[in-house]
Amino acid sequence: MKSDRSPLIDYAIIGLLALNLVVAAYGAFRPQAVATGIEAPAQAQAPDIAEAKADHLASDVIERFNARDNAGMYSLFDDLARTQLTREQVDEQMAKLYQVIGRVDDSAYSGAVLAGNDSGRDYYHLNYKVRLSEGPFTTGDMRLTVIRRGDELGLVGMFINGTSKQGQ
């Protein structure tokens, strides 16, 4: 039975998995802090991420994504991410993503969740709903993985996924 799914989608999924693998490997192979026996209390409530900061970061990512500005996209990543991800890897993965996603026309911040903690640093997933065009999808989800740098957010990962196809 032949699938009606485009091979471009397969390449984009593989590319995003590779990008995710790089970020996960970074987290797994970094030197770990020595355990002190004092555990930090688990966060029971949603992380306090200012919506204005989350929207500003998403706007920067979307602007560079739509402009196909790989150098600008790479510059948005935090130093932690750039030490694990080369500019060439970003170029390769973004080229695949552009073909599948097309263009991001609009986004709406839907909230943040604590993604994990490594060596005392919290990682957060900022979740967005997005409207897409110039590709096979009309809507989707965007997830930006960030760390806090003082009052700012440092981008360490991104993921865009189409959820509904045109004509459906």
Phi and psi in degrees as a GROMACS rama.xvg file:
@    title "Ramachandran Plot"
@    xaxis  label "Phi"
@    yaxis  label "Psi"
@TYPE xy
-89.2624  135.623  LYS-2
-84.7639  143.978  SER-3
-93.2861  12.6066  ASP-4
-80.8037  138.025  ARG-5
-71.2135  142.119  SER-6
-64.2234  -23.3282  PRO-7
-63.0865  -36.6249  LEU-8
-64.6075  -42.2358  ILE-9
-59.4039  -44.7859  ASP-10
-63.6747  -39.9123  TYR-11
-65.471  -42.5967  ALA-12
-63.4703  -44.134  ILE-13
-62.1314  -42.95  ILE-14
-62.5589  -43.797  GLY-15
-66.3192  -36.7061  LEU-16
-63.4901  -39.6993  LEU-17
-64.5972  -43.0715  ALA-18
-62.2255  -43.1637  LEU-19
-63.7421  -38.1043  ASN-20
-61.966  -40.7648  LEU-21
-61.9822  -45.9756  VAL-22
-66.5742  -41.0324  VAL-23
-65.6551  -40.3415  ALA-24
-63.2565  -38.787  ALA-25
-57.6217  -47.0519  TYR-26
-66.3332  -34.1325  GLY-27
-77.8481  -33.2791  ALA-28
-103.108  3.71525  PHE-29
-71.3392  151.534  ARG-30
-60.8853  136.154  PRO-31
-93.4422  150.33  GLN-32
-71.482  150.39  ALA-33
-73.9727  132.799  VAL-34
-68.9324  133.751  ALA-35
-101.59  -7.83905  THR-36
87.9485  -8.4857  GLY-37
-103.963  113.78  ILE-38
-91.8009  138.722  GLU-39
-74.6544  141.567  ALA-40
-65.057  140.504  PRO-41
-68.6931  144.083  ALA-42
-78.2979  122.603  GLN-43
-93.4323  -17.4804  ALA-44
-115.714  169.205  GLN-45
-63.1844  145.387  ALA-46
-62.2022  147.797  PRO-47
-89.1716  82.6416  ASP-48
-107.31  122.378  ILE-49
-65.421  128.878  ALA-50
-59.6727  -35.7793  GLU-51
-63.5638  -40.3489  ALA-52
-68.1424  -41.2523  LYS-53
-63.7979  -42.497  ALA-54
-65.905  -38.4113  ASP-55
-63.9153  -44.214  HIS-56
-63.9231  -44.3633  LEU-57
-61.5739  -40.1642  ALA-58
-61.1484  -43.1337  SER-59
-63.1691  -44.2232  ASP-60
-63.1622  -47.0452  VAL-61
-65.0814  -41.1454  ILE-62
-58.9202  -46.6622  GLU-63
-71.2864  -36.5201  ARG-64
-61.7485  -49.4371  PHE-65
-66.3137  -29.778  ASN-66
-82.7816  -4.33932  ALA-67
57.6213  37.8851  ARG-68
-94.3061  84.2688  ASP-69
-65.3783  -37.5683  ASN-70
-63.5042  -43.5349  ALA-71
-65.3456  -38.6068  GLY-72
-63.5517  -45.5138  MET-73
-61.1481  -37.8563  TYR-74
-68.2261  -21.9446  SER-75
-71.6645  -25.6011  LEU-76
-68.867  143.085  PHE-77
-66.0345  157.924  ASP-78
-55.1691  -36.5113  ASP-79
-58.7212  -41.6797  LEU-80
-73.789  -41.316  ALA-81
-65.9506  -24.4627  ARG-82
-73.2538  -18.1303  THR-83
-107.139  -10.1397  GLN-84
-132.365  123.26  LEU-85
-86.1136  161.672  THR-86
-61.1218  -37.7589  ARG-87
-64.677  -37.7933  GLU-88
-64.9605  -40.7647  GLN-89
-63.6065  -45.3168  VAL-90
-56.3184  -46.7242  ASP-91
-64.5943  -46.3403  GLU-92
-69.8873  -38.5292  GLN-93
-67.9167  -37.4412  MET-94
-58.092  -41.5065  ALA-95
-67.6619  -40.9939  LYS-96
-67.4682  -39.2767  LEU-97
-58.1008  -40.6182  TYR-98
-65.2498  -35.8188  GLN-99
-87.6651  -40.3079  VAL-100
-87.228  -35.4501  ILE-101
82.701  -106.094  GLY-102
-135.01  143.958  ARG-103
-100.363  114.158  VAL-104
-89.1826  -31.9497  ASP-105
-157.41  155.088  ASP-106
-141.945  153.86  SER-107
-137.817  122.816  ALA-108
-68.625  128.334  TYR-109
-112.31  -4.45584  SER-110
136.91  175.274  GLY-111
-128.533  150.423  ALA-112
-134.298  149.575  VAL-113
-71.2279  120.792  LEU-114
-87.3953  -27.0417  ALA-115
161.579  178.694  GLY-116
-136.82  132.491  ASN-117
-137.529  123.471  ASP-118
53.9046  39.1291  SER-119
82.1857  1.33117  GLY-120
-107.001  127.443  ARG-121
-86.4425  138.772  ASP-122
-112.463  137.856  TYR-123
-124.96  146.111  TYR-124
-100.435  119.973  HIS-125
-95.3687  123.319  LEU-126
-107.367  138.26  ASN-127
-136.27  149.577  TYR-128
-98.4474  137.847  LYS-129
-128.931  150.906  VAL-130
-105.566  132.762  ARG-131
-118.458  156.759  LEU-132
-150.964  173.648  SER-133
61.8522  22.5786  GLU-134
-150.966  -171.915  GLY-135
-76.6335  -12.0555  PRO-136
-110.97  151.009  PHE-137
-106.497  -27.6378  THR-138
-137.247  165.604  THR-139
-173.574  -169.466  GLY-140
-124.878  145.947  ASP-141
-127.734  135.569  MET-142
-126.832  124.594  ARG-143
-109.776  125.227  LEU-144
-96.7776  127.783  THR-145
-134.701  162.388  VAL-146
-123.56  161.399  ILE-147
-91.0992  134.776  ARG-148
-123.02  86.6375  ARG-149
65.3099  -118.168  GLY-150
-93.0542  -2.49475  ASP-151
-106.617  168.862  GLU-152
-110.728  133.196  LEU-153
-104.582  121.754  GLY-154
-75.4226  126.043  LEU-155
-120.572  -9.61253  VAL-156
-167.295  155.118  GLY-157
-144.943  151.588  MET-158
-149.849  129.738  PHE-159
-126.032  132.714  ILE-160
-135.326  129.257  ASN-161
-79.5154  140.928  GLY-162
-117.894  -27.3503  THR-163
-131.706  134.657  SER-164
-85.731  155.721  LYS-165
-65.1282  144.186  GLN-166
84.7299  3.68654  GLY-167
